[in-house]
């Protein structure tokens, strides 16, 4: 049975290679379209019948591909193709059949396609059944993944690697994200706090507010504050107003009491 697939990828060479691999793995698949941006993908999906399957890169030139799902209804399954494993949990929340890291290997692509053919998606199973299968598969993948152990940072003309164990906290300021290293020095990171939440080991790091993620090893003191809030003293941190937000206080206490 012939199947129509859509490739959403902003790198022309990667899109061409993926198209060739798809044809090699399953000649019955026809590439019905290729899009390189969120905007173009929304336009294509709005003006064409739904494909049977979408191969979807996460980071496109005009934003994250998850925005597509906010703008247009997508009823078909998705195989994510990306170099950024930080987005695995977001992929899990959508219609994902599989999650392939670049560079994509032919055997892994074949496995993903076979998984699609064996899934309730292909046989027309119920939405509830599809969601349960996707949830199981993606949670298993996420739980078996390793957390980030090092960060590459740029200081002037130099690039150095810093072990995650050396970092006391992460914070956002003026739309940028910084990490504080032992000793009080700060470094600029190319991540948002939301992305860092997925990369950091939750046994050691906790998002206490919209502004801060802290390491359990960096907390020197916890002070009860008005309105059931908690104030933290973070080692070497010059900010005297590091608070656990009210809605996170109970989770924070449970995290400390593990």
Secondary structure by P-SEA (a helix, b strand, c coil): cbbbbbbbcccaaaaaaaaaaaaaaccccccccccccaaaaaaaaacccccccccccccccccccccccccccccbbbbbbcccccaaaaaaaccccccccccccaaaaaaaaaaaaaccccccccaaaaaaaaaaaaaaaaaacccccbbbbbcccbbbbbbccccccccccccbbbbbcccbbbbbbcccaaaaaaacccccccccccccccccccccccccccccbbbbbccccccccccccccaaaaaaaaaac
